[in-house]
Amino acid sequence: MFKKIDEVSKLSGVSKRTLQYYDDEGILPVKRSKNNYRLYDDETMERLWEILWYKEMGFDLKGIKLILEGMKQETVIEEK
């Protein structure tokens, strides 16, 4: 089941603009409807929660992107 950006924004507490930015930067890629609306499935929601968890831990978006691409947290911390 897909959720639209309004619902995801309300559920997560993240602004729609921030969700769009995450998509534009490739950190939270989403599917698109025929009308080009962003659609969030369960997998995308899990990734969003992961991003928010890393943000809470103090990582910046560049570091989070590296971690999500497979780099170890320790390596990202060392580079800071």
N, C-alpha and C positions, 0 to 999 in steps of 0.2 A: 504494500500500500504506500502510495506516495503522499507527501505533504508539500504544500506550497510554502513559499517563503514567509508569508504572514504568520502561519501556524508555527513554523520553526522558530521564528523570532520570539513569539510569545512563550513557547515551551522552553527555550534556551536562555532567554533574557539578553540575547545578542541582537543588535539592531539589524534591520534589513540591509542597510548600507554596508555594515561589516560583513554580513554573509555574502553579499555581492563581491566585496573586496577579496574575501577568502577564495571565492570561485575564480575571480579574475587573476589572482596570483597563483592559482593552481594548487593551493593548499587544501582546498575542499571542493574538488570537482563534482559537479552535479549533472544529472540528466536534464534534458529539456523536453517540454511538451511540443506538440505540433505548432502551438501558438508562441513558442519560445519562452514559456514560463519555466523558471527553475523548479525542479522536482527533487525532493529529498526522500530517499528510501531508507530502510533500516541501517544499511551499511554506511551511508553518508551520515546519518545521525550518530552512529557510533564514532565515526571519525571526528565529528564536531565535538562530541563529549571529550574525546581524547585531546583535541586542540585546546579546549577550555581547561582541562586538567593540567596540561603543560603550561598554559598561561598562568594558572594559579600557582604553579611551582616557580614562576619567575622567568621562564624562557621567553625570548622574543620570537617573532614570527619566523625570522630567518632560521633560528635554531630549531624551532618546531618543525619547519619544513624539512630540515636536514634529518631530524629524528624520524619523521614519518617516511622519509625516503630510505631509511635503513641504517643511518649512522647511529652509533651508540651514544647514549646520553652523556656518558663520561667524556667522550671525545668532544662533544658540543660544549660542555662545561669548560674543558681545558682550553678550547679555542677562545672562549670569552676572556 
